[in-house]
């Protein structure tokens, strides 16, 4: 998963829209997460089917992303969970993929 250097997050009662500079050549890529528990297609690597489910859990936005591709012996997949939390002007994203986890910290601009 590429790391964003810029994020714009728009929240409404029904969905969360995340714009990040993780597209090709750092272009802006937009992911829309529905908050009703349904799965939605989101941008991902070429050739991979990428979908996500999102929910608010304890004041955090928790997004579970599923990427899959057809391999020579059947489908291959990976799950990634991003948990977004805000404290003042600081956004923290805790990302978990299998046994690996990382913490990304962003400061609000302006």
PAGU-533686 format. One record per atom (N, C-alpha, C, CB): residue in three letters; atom name; x, y, z negated. Coordinates in nm, 4 decimals. Last residue first. Glycine has a CB too. Example, Ala and Ser with C-alpha at 12.3 -4.5 7.8 and 13.67 -1.06 7.14 Angstrom:
2
+-----+----+----------+----------+----------+
!  aa ! at !       xx !       yy !       zz !
+-----+----+----------+----------+----------+
! SER !  N !   1.2850 !  -0.2250 !  -0.7080 !
! SER ! CA !   1.3670 !  -0.1060 !  -0.7140 !
! SER !  C !   1.2900 !   0.0030 !  -0.7870 !
! SER ! CB !   1.4084 !  -0.0598 !  -0.5725 !
! ALA !  N !   1.3190 !  -0.5690 !  -0.7800 !
! ALA ! CA !   1.2300 !  -0.4500 !  -0.7800 !
! ALA !  C !   1.3200 !  -0.3300 !  -0.7800 !
! ALA ! CB !   1.1308 !  -0.4473 !  -0.9046 !
+-----+----+----------+----------+----------+
end
This chain:
110
+-----+----+----------+----------+----------+
!  aa ! at !       xx !       yy !       zz !
+-----+----+----------+----------+----------+
! UNK !  N !  -0.3246 !   2.4217 !  -0.7765 !
! UNK ! CA !  -0.4019 !   2.5463 !  -0.7823 !
! UNK !  C !  -0.4942 !   2.5503 !  -0.8928 !
! UNK ! CB !  -0.4760 !   2.5682 !  -0.6607 !
! UNK !  N !  -0.3481 !   2.0679 !  -0.8058 !
! UNK ! CA !  -0.2905 !   2.1879 !  -0.7444 !
! UNK !  C !  -0.3849 !   2.3045 !  -0.7640 !
! UNK ! CB !  -0.2622 !   2.1658 !  -0.5938 !
! UNK !  N !  -0.3047 !   1.8387 !  -1.0672 !
! UNK ! CA !  -0.3993 !   1.9172 !  -0.9874 !
! UNK !  C !  -0.3292 !   2.0415 !  -0.9341 !
! UNK ! CB !  -0.5242 !   1.9566 !  -1.0715 !
! UNK !  N !  -0.0698 !   1.5767 !  -1.0390 !
! UNK ! CA !  -0.1098 !   1.7006 !  -1.1046 !
! UNK !  C !  -0.2003 !   1.7795 !  -1.0115 !
! UNK ! CB !   0.0139 !   1.7845 !  -1.1453 !
! UNK !  N !  -0.0675 !   1.2218 !  -1.0700 !
! UNK ! CA !  -0.0816 !   1.3395 !  -0.9848 !
! UNK !  C !  -0.1234 !   1.4583 !  -1.0692 !
! UNK ! CB !  -0.1840 !   1.3144 !  -0.8718 !
! UNK !  N !   0.0885 !   0.9127 !  -1.1006 !
! UNK ! CA !   0.0420 !   1.0306 !  -1.1715 !
! UNK !  C !   0.0451 !   1.1504 !  -1.0769 !
! UNK ! CB !   0.1284 !   1.0571 !  -1.2976 !
! UNK !  N !   0.0515 !   0.5657 !  -1.1030 !
! UNK ! CA !   0.0757 !   0.6834 !  -1.0198 !
! UNK !  C !   0.0142 !   0.8031 !  -1.0908 !
! UNK ! CB !   0.0158 !   0.6657 !  -0.8750 !
! UNK !  N !   0.1843 !   0.2677 !  -1.2074 !
! UNK ! CA !   0.1065 !   0.3829 !  -1.2504 !
! UNK !  C !   0.1493 !   0.5018 !  -1.1664 !
! UNK ! CB !   0.1254 !   0.4114 !  -1.4030 !
! UNK !  N !   0.1461 !  -0.0761 !  -1.1147 !
! UNK ! CA !   0.2196 !   0.0498 !  -1.1161 !
! UNK !  C !   0.1252 !   0.1611 !  -1.1589 !
! UNK ! CB !   0.2819 !   0.0802 !  -0.9768 !
! UNK !  N !   0.1932 !  -0.4301 !  -1.1157 !
! UNK ! CA !   0.1140 !  -0.3116 !  -1.1451 !
! UNK !  C !   0.2049 !  -0.1897 !  -1.1443 !
! UNK ! CB !   0.0413 !  -0.3254 !  -1.2812 !
! UNK !  N !   0.1698 !  -0.7706 !  -1.0151 !
! UNK ! CA !   0.2374 !  -0.6408 !  -1.0091 !
! UNK !  C !   0.1420 !  -0.5281 !  -1.0441 !
! UNK ! CB !   0.2971 !  -0.6176 !  -0.8702 !
! UNK !  N !   0.0308 !  -1.0000 !  -0.9950 !
! UNK ! CA !   0.1033 !  -0.9781 !  -1.1210 !
! UNK !  C !   0.1713 !  -0.8421 !  -1.1270 !
! UNK ! CB !   0.2069 !  -1.0866 !  -1.1406 !
! UNK !  N !  -0.2154 !  -0.8651 !  -0.7923 !
! UNK ! CA !  -0.1597 !  -0.9889 !  -0.8464 !
! UNK !  C !  -0.0954 !  -0.9619 !  -0.9816 !
! UNK ! CB !  -0.0569 !  -1.0502 !  -0.7488 !
! UNK !  N !  -0.1957 !  -0.5393 !  -0.8309 !
! UNK ! CA !  -0.2018 !  -0.6337 !  -0.7195 !
! UNK !  C !  -0.1345 !  -0.7615 !  -0.7665 !
! UNK ! CB !  -0.1330 !  -0.5762 !  -0.5892 !
! UNK !  N !  -0.3164 !  -0.2409 !  -0.9592 !
! UNK ! CA !  -0.2794 !  -0.3783 !  -0.9900 !
! UNK !  C !  -0.2994 !  -0.4632 !  -0.8652 !
! UNK ! CB !  -0.3629 !  -0.4337 !  -1.1093 !
! UNK !  N !  -0.2620 !   0.0917 !  -1.0548 !
! UNK ! CA !  -0.2818 !  -0.0011 !  -0.9430 !
! UNK !  C !  -0.2312 !  -0.1389 !  -0.9817 !
! UNK ! CB !  -0.2097 !   0.0491 !  -0.8153 !
! UNK !  N !  -0.3948 !   0.3638 !  -1.1964 !
! UNK ! CA !  -0.3281 !   0.2399 !  -1.2345 !
! UNK !  C !  -0.3637 !   0.1367 !  -1.1285 !
! UNK ! CB !  -0.3704 !   0.1921 !  -1.3793 !
! UNK !  N !  -0.3599 !   0.6975 !  -1.1603 !
! UNK ! CA !  -0.4129 !   0.5800 !  -1.0917 !
! UNK !  C !  -0.3291 !   0.4610 !  -1.1363 !
! UNK ! CB !  -0.4103 !   0.5973 !  -0.9344 !
! UNK !  N !  -0.4448 !   0.9985 !  -1.3123 !
! UNK ! CA !  -0.3614 !   0.8785 !  -1.3195 !
! UNK !  C !  -0.4335 !   0.7660 !  -1.2465 !
! UNK ! CB !  -0.3309 !   0.8388 !  -1.4681 !
! UNK !  N !  -0.4356 !   1.3420 !  -1.2917 !
! UNK ! CA !  -0.5021 !   1.2227 !  -1.2424 !
! UNK !  C !  -0.4027 !   1.1080 !  -1.2514 !
! UNK ! CB !  -0.5543 !   1.2420 !  -1.0961 !
! UNK !  N !  -0.4558 !   1.6263 !  -1.4923 !
! UNK ! CA !  -0.3715 !   1.5132 !  -1.4520 !
! UNK !  C !  -0.4596 !   1.3939 !  -1.4125 !
! UNK ! CB !  -0.2739 !   1.4733 !  -1.5671 !
! UNK !  N !  -0.5787 !   1.8347 !  -1.6169 !
! UNK ! CA !  -0.5415 !   1.8533 !  -1.4762 !
! UNK !  C !  -0.4569 !   1.7394 !  -1.4224 !
! UNK ! CB !  -0.4668 !   1.9833 !  -1.4592 !
! UNK !  N !  -0.7567 !   1.6342 !  -1.8329 !
! UNK ! CA !  -0.7235 !   1.7733 !  -1.8013 !
! UNK !  C !  -0.6977 !   1.7874 !  -1.6525 !
! UNK ! CB !  -0.6006 !   1.8206 !  -1.8820 !
! UNK !  N !  -0.7309 !   1.3327 !  -1.7123 !
! UNK ! CA !  -0.7108 !   1.3953 !  -1.8429 !
! UNK !  C !  -0.6648 !   1.5381 !  -1.8161 !
! UNK ! CB !  -0.6057 !   1.3154 !  -1.9316 !
! UNK !  N !  -0.8896 !   1.0730 !  -1.5375 !
! UNK ! CA !  -0.8504 !   1.2140 !  -1.5404 !
! UNK !  C !  -0.8392 !   1.2596 !  -1.6845 !
! UNK ! CB !  -0.9518 !   1.3023 !  -1.4629 !
! UNK !  N !  -0.8269 !   0.7718 !  -1.3554 !
! UNK ! CA !  -0.8710 !   0.8407 !  -1.4770 !
! UNK !  C !  -0.8144 !   0.9823 !  -1.4755 !
! UNK ! CB !  -0.8257 !   0.7636 !  -1.6059 !
! UNK !  N !  -0.8860 !   0.4922 !  -1.1530 !
! UNK ! CA !  -0.8611 !   0.6368 !  -1.1551 !
! UNK !  C !  -0.9108 !   0.6929 !  -1.2876 !
! UNK ! CB !  -0.9310 !   0.7084 !  -1.0346 !
! UNK !  N !  -0.7554 !   0.1938 !  -1.0703 !
! UNK ! CA !  -0.8366 !   0.2548 !  -1.1756 !
! UNK !  C !  -0.7947 !   0.4010 !  -1.1879 !
! UNK ! CB !  -0.8199 !   0.1790 !  -1.3128 !
! UNK !  N !  -0.7567 !  -0.0365 !  -0.8141 !
! UNK ! CA !  -0.7113 !   0.0974 !  -0.8517 !
! UNK !  C !  -0.8079 !   0.1514 !  -0.9559 !
! UNK ! CB !  -0.7029 !   0.1930 !  -0.7270 !
! UNK !  N !  -0.6644 !  -0.3574 !  -0.7257 !
! UNK ! CA !  -0.7550 !  -0.2783 !  -0.8086 !
! UNK !  C !  -0.6879 !  -0.1471 !  -0.8437 !
! UNK ! CB !  -0.7955 !  -0.3553 !  -0.9369 !
! UNK !  N !  -0.6570 !  -0.5709 !  -0.4490 !
! UNK ! CA !  -0.5888 !  -0.4635 !  -0.5207 !
! UNK !  C !  -0.6943 !  -0.3888 !  -0.6008 !
! UNK ! CB !  -0.5120 !  -0.3669 !  -0.4225 !
! UNK !  N !  -0.6149 !  -0.8893 !  -0.3043 !
! UNK ! CA !  -0.7003 !  -0.7964 !  -0.3781 !
! UNK !  C !  -0.6134 !  -0.6955 !  -0.4510 !
! UNK ! CB !  -0.7920 !  -0.8720 !  -0.4779 !
! UNK !  N !  -0.5702 !  -1.0484 !   0.0082 !
! UNK ! CA !  -0.5090 !  -0.9865 !  -0.1089 !
! UNK !  C !  -0.6115 !  -0.8922 !  -0.1716 !
! UNK ! CB !  -0.3771 !  -0.9100 !  -0.0709 !
! UNK !  N !  -0.5711 !  -1.3421 !   0.2207 !
! UNK ! CA !  -0.6252 !  -1.2206 !   0.1610 !
! UNK !  C !  -0.5464 !  -1.1726 !   0.0411 !
! UNK ! CB !  -0.7667 !  -1.2428 !   0.1210 !
! UNK !  N !  -0.6154 !  -1.5203 !   0.5181 !
! UNK ! CA !  -0.5203 !  -1.4844 !   0.4125 !
! UNK !  C !  -0.5719 !  -1.3544 !   0.3530 !
! UNK ! CB !  -0.3708 !  -1.4695 !   0.4676 !
! UNK !  N !  -0.7982 !  -1.7817 !   0.6825 !
! UNK ! CA !  -0.7868 !  -1.6450 !   0.6319 !
! UNK !  C !  -0.6845 !  -1.6333 !   0.5181 !
! UNK ! CB !  -0.9227 !  -1.5964 !   0.5840 !
! UNK !  N !  -0.6007 !  -2.0328 !   0.8602 !
! UNK ! CA !  -0.7221 !  -1.9769 !   0.8019 !
! UNK !  C !  -0.6971 !  -1.8388 !   0.7452 !
! UNK ! CB !  -0.7762 !  -2.0685 !   0.6935 !
! UNK !  N !  -0.3478 !  -2.0863 !   0.9501 !
! UNK ! CA !  -0.4170 !  -2.1925 !   0.8764 !
! UNK !  C !  -0.5449 !  -2.1438 !   0.8105 !
! UNK ! CB !  -0.3255 !  -2.2507 !   0.7713 !
! UNK !  N !  -0.2628 !  -1.8508 !   1.0693 !
! UNK ! CA !  -0.2626 !  -1.9734 !   1.1488 !
! UNK !  C !  -0.3370 !  -2.0890 !   1.0814 !
! UNK ! CB !  -0.1206 !  -2.0149 !   1.1770 !
! UNK !  N !  -0.4998 !  -1.6001 !   0.9465 !
! UNK ! CA !  -0.3676 !  -1.6590 !   0.9623 !
! UNK !  C !  -0.3758 !  -1.7875 !   1.0423 !
! UNK ! CB !  -0.3038 !  -1.6853 !   0.8261 !
! UNK !  N !  -0.6812 !  -1.3139 !   0.9570 !
! UNK ! CA !  -0.6861 !  -1.4541 !   0.9981 !
! UNK !  C !  -0.5436 !  -1.5020 !   1.0232 !
! UNK ! CB !  -0.7749 !  -1.4731 !   1.1257 !
! UNK !  N !  -0.6895 !  -1.1161 !   0.6629 !
! UNK ! CA !  -0.6494 !  -1.1324 !   0.8021 !
! UNK !  C !  -0.6537 !  -1.2814 !   0.8328 !
! UNK ! CB !  -0.5064 !  -1.0717 !   0.8294 !
! UNK !  N !  -0.8073 !  -0.8785 !   0.4231 !
! UNK ! CA !  -0.7932 !  -1.0146 !   0.4730 !
! UNK !  C !  -0.7587 !  -1.0118 !   0.6220 !
! UNK ! CB !  -0.9228 !  -1.0958 !   0.4485 !
! UNK !  N !  -0.8329 !  -0.7024 !   0.1212 !
! UNK ! CA !  -0.7783 !  -0.7033 !   0.2561 !
! UNK !  C !  -0.7639 !  -0.8475 !   0.2998 !
! UNK ! CB !  -0.6419 !  -0.6285 !   0.2634 !
! UNK !  N !  -1.0283 !  -0.5311 !  -0.1025 !
! UNK ! CA !  -1.0020 !  -0.6641 !  -0.0487 !
! UNK !  C !  -0.9526 !  -0.6490 !   0.0948 !
! UNK ! CB !  -1.1297 !  -0.7544 !  -0.0551 !
! UNK !  N !  -1.0198 !  -0.3379 !  -0.3928 !
! UNK ! CA !  -1.0001 !  -0.3405 !  -0.2483 !
! UNK !  C !  -0.9635 !  -0.4829 !  -0.2068 !
! UNK ! CB !  -0.8895 !  -0.2388 !  -0.2044 !
! UNK !  N !  -1.2019 !  -0.1907 !  -0.6353 !
! UNK ! CA !  -1.1420 !  -0.3186 !  -0.6000 !
! UNK !  C !  -1.1398 !  -0.3285 !  -0.4482 !
! UNK ! CB !  -1.2202 !  -0.4386 !  -0.6638 !
! UNK !  N !  -1.1823 !   0.0817 !  -0.8446 !
! UNK ! CA !  -1.2024 !   0.0424 !  -0.7057 !
! UNK !  C !  -1.1292 !  -0.0895 !  -0.6820 !
! UNK ! CB !  -1.1522 !   0.1534 !  -0.6075 !
! UNK !  N !  -1.3173 !   0.2626 !  -1.0984 !
! UNK ! CA !  -1.2437 !   0.1393 !  -1.0722 !
! UNK !  C !  -1.2818 !   0.0912 !  -0.9322 !
! UNK ! CB !  -1.2745 !   0.0295 !  -1.1810 !
! UNK !  N !  -1.2959 !   0.5569 !  -1.2650 !
! UNK ! CA !  -1.3408 !   0.5013 !  -1.1379 !
! UNK !  C !  -1.2546 !   0.3795 !  -1.1105 !
! UNK ! CB !  -1.3314 !   0.6065 !  -1.0207 !
! UNK !  N !  -1.3747 !   0.5802 !  -1.6144 !
! UNK ! CA !  -1.2765 !   0.5647 !  -1.5062 !
! UNK !  C !  -1.3475 !   0.5155 !  -1.3802 !
! UNK ! CB !  -1.1628 !   0.4658 !  -1.5473 !
! UNK !  N !  -1.5642 !   0.5761 !  -1.8098 !
! UNK ! CA !  -1.5144 !   0.7068 !  -1.7679 !
! UNK !  C !  -1.4092 !   0.7006 !  -1.6582 !
! UNK ! CB !  -1.4580 !   0.7782 !  -1.8855 !
! UNK !  N !  -1.6218 !   0.2998 !  -1.8262 !
! UNK ! CA !  -1.5579 !   0.3695 !  -1.9383 !
! UNK !  C !  -1.4987 !   0.5037 !  -1.8994 !
! UNK ! CB !  -1.4502 !   0.2834 !  -1.9970 !
! UNK !  N !  -1.6417 !   0.2805 !  -1.4945 !
! UNK ! CA !  -1.6260 !   0.1915 !  -1.6095 !
! UNK !  C !  -1.5518 !   0.2665 !  -1.7197 !
! UNK ! CB !  -1.5499 !   0.0609 !  -1.5698 !
! UNK !  N !  -1.8059 !   0.3014 !  -1.1941 !
! UNK ! CA !  -1.7574 !   0.3818 !  -1.3066 !
! UNK !  C !  -1.7566 !   0.2895 !  -1.4280 !
! UNK ! CB !  -1.8477 !   0.5111 !  -1.3313 !
! UNK !  N !  -1.6952 !   0.1226 !  -0.9054 !
! UNK ! CA !  -1.7868 !   0.1409 !  -1.0183 !
! UNK !  C !  -1.7224 !   0.2345 !  -1.1188 !
! UNK ! CB !  -1.8227 !   0.0046 !  -1.0849 !
! UNK !  N !  -1.6717 !  -0.0200 !  -0.5747 !
! UNK ! CA !  -1.6335 !   0.0769 !  -0.6773 !
! UNK !  C !  -1.7399 !   0.0847 !  -0.7852 !
! UNK ! CB !  -1.6105 !   0.2155 !  -0.6154 !
! UNK !  N !  -1.5182 !  -0.2220 !  -0.3296 !
! UNK ! CA !  -1.6314 !  -0.2022 !  -0.4204 !
! UNK !  C !  -1.5837 !  -0.1081 !  -0.5296 !
! UNK ! CB !  -1.6842 !  -0.3391 !  -0.4805 !
! UNK !  N !  -1.4073 !  -0.2396 !   0.0104 !
! UNK ! CA !  -1.3897 !  -0.2004 !  -0.1299 !
! UNK !  C !  -1.5238 !  -0.1932 !  -0.2006 !
! UNK ! CB !  -1.3175 !  -0.0651 !  -0.1401 !
! UNK !  N !  -1.2165 !  -0.3907 !   0.2782 !
! UNK ! CA !  -1.3402 !  -0.3440 !   0.2170 !
! UNK !  C !  -1.3139 !  -0.3126 !   0.0705 !
! UNK ! CB !  -1.4534 !  -0.4494 !   0.2316 !
! UNK !  N !  -1.0609 !  -0.4609 !   0.5791 !
! UNK ! CA !  -1.0430 !  -0.4000 !   0.4472 !
! UNK !  C !  -1.1763 !  -0.3462 !   0.3976 !
! UNK ! CB !  -0.9371 !  -0.2868 !   0.4521 !
! UNK !  N !  -0.9005 !  -0.6790 !   0.7879 !
! UNK ! CA !  -1.0328 !  -0.6341 !   0.7453 !
! UNK !  C !  -1.0174 !  -0.5833 !   0.6028 !
! UNK ! CB !  -1.1410 !  -0.7497 !   0.7550 !
! UNK !  N !  -0.6170 !  -0.5958 !   0.9841 !
! UNK ! CA !  -0.6696 !  -0.6438 !   0.8562 !
! UNK !  C !  -0.8117 !  -0.5923 !   0.8376 !
! UNK ! CB !  -0.5791 !  -0.5986 !   0.7381 !
! UNK !  N !  -0.5398 !  -0.4705 !   1.2165 !
! UNK ! CA !  -0.5564 !  -0.6152 !   1.2188 !
! UNK !  C !  -0.6136 !  -0.6734 !   1.0911 !
! UNK ! CB !  -0.4266 !  -0.6789 !   1.2466 !
! UNK !  N !  -0.3692 !  -0.2085 !   1.0543 !
! UNK ! CA !  -0.4211 !  -0.2632 !   1.1796 !
! UNK !  C !  -0.4273 !  -0.4153 !   1.1726 !
! UNK ! CB !  -0.3340 !  -0.2188 !   1.2984 !
! UNK !  N !  -0.4592 !  -0.1508 !   0.7089 !
! UNK ! CA !  -0.3609 !  -0.1759 !   0.8137 !
! UNK !  C !  -0.4269 !  -0.2359 !   0.9384 !
! UNK ! CB !  -0.2509 !  -0.2695 !   0.7618 !
! UNK !  N !  -0.7593 !   0.0490 !   0.6559 !
! UNK ! CA !  -0.6539 !  -0.0418 !   0.6135 !
! UNK !  C !  -0.5564 !  -0.0630 !   0.7282 !
! UNK ! CB !  -0.7127 !  -0.1766 !   0.5660 !
! UNK !  N !  -1.0499 !   0.2264 !   0.5429 !
! UNK ! CA !  -0.9325 !   0.2141 !   0.6285 !
! UNK !  C !  -0.8281 !   0.1196 !   0.5686 !
! UNK ! CB !  -0.8707 !   0.3513 !   0.6523 !
! UNK !  N !  -1.3337 !   0.0220 !   0.4433 !
! UNK ! CA !  -1.2445 !   0.1357 !   0.4240 !
! UNK !  C !  -1.1232 !   0.1176 !   0.5158 !
! UNK ! CB !  -1.2007 !   0.1486 !   0.2736 !
! UNK !  N !  -1.6680 !  -0.0827 !   0.4109 !
! UNK ! CA !  -1.5434 !  -0.0903 !   0.4851 !
! UNK !  C !  -1.4639 !   0.0370 !   0.4636 !
! UNK ! CB !  -1.5698 !  -0.1133 !   0.6348 !
! UNK !  N !  -1.8069 !  -0.1600 !   0.0900 !
! UNK ! CA !  -1.8009 !  -0.0757 !   0.2094 !
! UNK !  C !  -1.6673 !  -0.0972 !   0.2793 !
! UNK ! CB !  -1.8205 !   0.0744 !   0.1731 !
! UNK !  N !  -2.0335 !  -0.3254 !  -0.1239 !
! UNK ! CA !  -1.9031 !  -0.3265 !  -0.0579 !
! UNK !  C !  -1.9107 !  -0.2393 !   0.0666 !
! UNK ! CB !  -1.8594 !  -0.4717 !  -0.0216 !
! UNK !  N !  -2.2159 !  -0.1824 !  -0.4010 !
! UNK ! CA !  -2.2070 !  -0.2453 !  -0.2692 !
! UNK !  C !  -2.0651 !  -0.2342 !  -0.2128 !
! UNK ! CB !  -2.3078 !  -0.1811 !  -0.1723 !
! UNK !  N !  -2.2345 !  -0.0426 !  -0.6341 !
! UNK ! CA !  -2.1852 !  -0.1792 !  -0.6420 !
! UNK !  C !  -2.1732 !  -0.2498 !  -0.5082 !
! UNK ! CB !  -2.2734 !  -0.2577 !  -0.7295 !
! UNK !  N !  -2.2961 !   0.2193 !  -0.6035 !
! UNK ! CA !  -2.4086 !   0.1299 !  -0.6327 !
! UNK !  C !  -2.3661 !  -0.0169 !  -0.6387 !
! UNK ! CB !  -2.5173 !   0.1474 !  -0.5276 !
! UNK !  N !  -2.1103 !   0.3999 !  -0.5206 !
! UNK ! CA !  -2.1145 !   0.3710 !  -0.6643 !
! UNK !  C !  -2.2302 !   0.2798 !  -0.7032 !
! UNK ! CB !  -2.1242 !   0.4998 !  -0.7421 !
! UNK !  N !  -1.8955 !   0.3645 !  -0.2402 !
! UNK ! CA !  -2.0320 !   0.3740 !  -0.2927 !
! UNK !  C !  -2.0311 !   0.3335 !  -0.4399 !
! UNK ! CB !  -2.1305 !   0.2840 !  -0.2107 !
! UNK !  N !  -1.6272 !   0.5391 !  -0.1212 !
! UNK ! CA !  -1.6636 !   0.4313 !  -0.2121 !
! UNK !  C !  -1.8035 !   0.4567 !  -0.2663 !
! UNK ! CB !  -1.5611 !   0.4191 !  -0.3276 !
! UNK !  N !  -1.4498 !   0.6111 !   0.1622 !
! UNK ! CA !  -1.5727 !   0.6428 !   0.0903 !
! UNK !  C !  -1.6136 !   0.5203 !   0.0096 !
! UNK ! CB !  -1.6867 !   0.6863 !   0.1884 !
! UNK !  N !  -1.1455 !   0.7464 !   0.2633 !
! UNK ! CA !  -1.2135 !   0.6268 !   0.2131 !
! UNK !  C !  -1.3348 !   0.6718 !   0.1331 !
! UNK ! CB !  -1.1176 !   0.5383 !   0.1254 !
! UNK !  N !  -0.9527 !   0.8892 !   0.5194 !
! UNK ! CA !  -1.0657 !   0.9054 !   0.4286 !
! UNK !  C !  -1.1280 !   0.7708 !   0.3933 !
! UNK ! CB !  -1.1708 !   0.9972 !   0.4906 !
! UNK !  N !  -0.6355 !   1.0239 !   0.5777 !
! UNK ! CA !  -0.7193 !   0.9048 !   0.5882 !
! UNK !  C !  -0.8287 !   0.9172 !   0.4827 !
! UNK ! CB !  -0.6353 !   0.7723 !   0.5691 !
! UNK !  N !  -0.4256 !   1.2417 !   0.7503 !
! UNK ! CA !  -0.5264 !   1.2274 !   0.6448 !
! UNK !  C !  -0.6176 !   1.1091 !   0.6769 !
! UNK ! CB !  -0.6098 !   1.3581 !   0.6295 !
! UNK !  N !  -0.0985 !   1.1187 !   0.8407 !
! UNK ! CA !  -0.2246 !   1.1847 !   0.8718 !
! UNK !  C !  -0.3240 !   1.1578 !   0.7583 !
! UNK ! CB !  -0.2814 !   1.1354 !   1.0089 !
! UNK !  N !   0.1539 !   1.0069 !   0.8232 !
! UNK ! CA !   0.1070 !   1.0890 !   0.7103 !
! UNK !  C !  -0.0203 !   1.1681 !   0.7434 !
! UNK ! CB !   0.2171 !   1.1858 !   0.6677 !
! UNK !  N !   0.1691 !   0.8335 !   1.0407 !
! UNK ! CA !   0.2474 !   0.9581 !   1.0441 !
! UNK !  C !   0.1973 !   1.0584 !   0.9402 !
! UNK ! CB !   0.2416 !   1.0211 !   1.1844 !
! UNK !  N !  -0.1426 !   0.6963 !   0.9566 !
! UNK ! CA !  -0.0273 !   0.6942 !   1.0468 !
! UNK !  C !   0.0377 !   0.8320 !   1.0522 !
! UNK ! CB !  -0.0694 !   0.6490 !   1.1886 !
! UNK !  N !  -0.2351 !   0.7842 !   0.6135 !
! UNK ! CA !  -0.2592 !   0.7345 !   0.7482 !
! UNK !  C !  -0.1313 !   0.7341 !   0.8311 !
! UNK ! CB !  -0.3658 !   0.8186 !   0.8171 !
! UNK !  N !  -0.2133 !   0.8993 !   0.3686 !
! UNK ! CA !  -0.1539 !   0.7666 !   0.3836 !
! UNK !  C !  -0.1789 !   0.7064 !   0.5215 !
! UNK ! CB !  -0.2080 !   0.6738 !   0.2774 !
! UNK !  N !  -0.3019 !   1.1310 !   0.2312 !
! UNK ! CA !  -0.2099 !   1.1411 !   0.3447 !
! UNK !  C !  -0.1370 !   1.0077 !   0.3665 !
! UNK ! CB !  -0.1076 !   1.2554 !   0.3215 !
! UNK !  N !  -0.6542 !   1.1027 !   0.1595 !
! UNK ! CA !  -0.5129 !   1.0932 !   0.1239 !
! UNK !  C !  -0.4279 !   1.1001 !   0.2500 !
! UNK ! CB !  -0.4841 !   0.9625 !   0.0460 !
! UNK !  N !  -0.9631 !   1.1472 !   0.0111 !
! UNK ! CA !  -0.8825 !   1.1802 !   0.1282 !
! UNK !  C !  -0.7369 !   1.1771 !   0.0843 !
! UNK ! CB !  -0.9217 !   1.3205 !   0.1892 !
! UNK !  N !  -1.2321 !   0.9781 !  -0.1099 !
! UNK ! CA !  -1.0913 !   1.0040 !  -0.1359 !
! UNK !  C !  -1.0212 !   1.0288 !  -0.0026 !
! UNK ! CB !  -1.0253 !   0.8854 !  -0.2129 !
! UNK !  N !  -1.5465 !   1.0134 !  -0.2449 !
! UNK ! CA !  -1.4712 !   1.0206 !  -0.1204 !
! UNK !  C !  -1.3282 !   1.0592 !  -0.1558 !
! UNK ! CB !  -1.5352 !   1.1230 !  -0.0195 !
! UNK !  N !  -1.7901 !   0.8311 !  -0.4097 !
! UNK ! CA !  -1.6653 !   0.9044 !  -0.4276 !
! UNK !  C !  -1.5912 !   0.8973 !  -0.2951 !
! UNK ! CB !  -1.5786 !   0.8458 !  -0.5463 !
! UNK !  N !  -2.1517 !   0.8459 !  -0.4540 !
! UNK ! CA !  -2.0270 !   0.7992 !  -0.3952 !
! UNK !  C !  -1.9084 !   0.8862 !  -0.4343 !
! UNK ! CB !  -2.0395 !   0.7946 !  -0.2452 !
! UNK !  N !  -2.3763 !   0.9390 !  -0.5918 !
! UNK ! CA !  -2.3872 !   0.8144 !  -0.5167 !
! UNK !  C !  -2.2541 !   0.7589 !  -0.4673 !
! UNK ! CB !  -2.4769 !   0.8349 !  -0.4006 !
! UNK !  N !  -2.3161 !   1.1838 !  -0.7200 !
! UNK ! CA !  -2.3778 !   1.0750 !  -0.7971 !
! UNK !  C !  -2.3771 !   0.9400 !  -0.7249 !
! UNK ! CB !  -2.5196 !   1.1118 !  -0.8309 !
! UNK !  N !  -1.9829 !   1.2596 !  -0.5991 !
! UNK ! CA !  -2.1258 !   1.2869 !  -0.6039 !
! UNK !  C !  -2.1890 !   1.1735 !  -0.6845 !
! UNK ! CB !  -2.1888 !   1.2984 !  -0.4584 !
! UNK !  N !  -1.6601 !   1.3940 !  -0.5617 !
! UNK ! CA !  -1.7477 !   1.3049 !  -0.6378 !
! UNK !  C !  -1.8920 !   1.3531 !  -0.6276 !
! UNK ! CB !  -1.7034 !   1.2973 !  -0.7861 !
! UNK !  N !  -1.3645 !   1.3874 !  -0.3844 !
! UNK ! CA !  -1.4956 !   1.4514 !  -0.3928 !
! UNK !  C !  -1.5919 !   1.3518 !  -0.4560 !
! UNK ! CB !  -1.5463 !   1.4980 !  -0.2514 !
! UNK !  N !  -1.0246 !   1.4475 !  -0.3866 !
! UNK ! CA !  -1.1302 !   1.3565 !  -0.4322 !
! UNK !  C !  -1.2591 !   1.4364 !  -0.4497 !
! UNK ! CB !  -1.0900 !   1.2849 !  -0.5662 !
! UNK !  N !  -0.7317 !   1.4367 !  -0.2161 !
! UNK ! CA !  -0.8477 !   1.5228 !  -0.2374 !
! UNK !  C !  -0.9623 !   1.4278 !  -0.2705 !
! UNK ! CB !  -0.8801 !   1.6149 !  -0.1099 !
! UNK !  N !  -0.3826 !   1.4001 !  -0.2563 !
! UNK ! CA !  -0.5154 !   1.3414 !  -0.2681 !
! UNK !  C !  -0.6181 !   1.4523 !  -0.2832 !
! UNK ! CB !  -0.5226 !   1.2435 !  -0.3877 !
! UNK !  N !  -0.0560 !   1.3487 !  -0.1408 !
! UNK ! CA !  -0.1664 !   1.4435 !  -0.1555 !
! UNK !  C !  -0.2977 !   1.3668 !  -0.1589 !
! UNK ! CB !  -0.1666 !   1.5479 !  -0.0400 !
! UNK !  N !   0.1008 !   1.1338 !  -0.1261 !
! UNK ! CA !   0.1603 !   1.2496 !  -0.1927 !
! UNK !  C !   0.0551 !   1.3567 !  -0.2158 !
! UNK ! CB !   0.2770 !   1.3063 !  -0.1099 !
! UNK !  N !   0.0281 !   0.7887 !  -0.1672 !
! UNK ! CA !  -0.0143 !   0.9219 !  -0.1238 !
! UNK !  C !   0.0649 !   1.0279 !  -0.1973 !
! UNK ! CB !  -0.1651 !   0.9420 !  -0.1473 !
! UNK !  N !   0.2016 !   0.5044 !  -0.0668 !
! UNK ! CA !   0.1723 !   0.5967 !  -0.1763 !
! UNK !  C !   0.1383 !   0.7342 !  -0.1209 !
! UNK ! CB !   0.2915 !   0.6059 !  -0.2737 !
! UNK !  N !   0.0724 !   0.2124 !   0.0975 !
! UNK ! CA !   0.1516 !   0.3356 !   0.0979 !
! UNK !  C !   0.1078 !   0.4267 !  -0.0165 !
! UNK ! CB !   0.1379 !   0.4089 !   0.2334 !
! UNK !  N !   0.0845 !  -0.1176 !   0.0000 !
! UNK ! CA !   0.0000 !   0.0000 !   0.0000 !
! UNK !  C !   0.0891 !   0.1240 !   0.0000 !
! UNK ! CB !  -0.0962 !  -0.0002 !  -0.1221 !
+-----+----+----------+----------+----------+
end
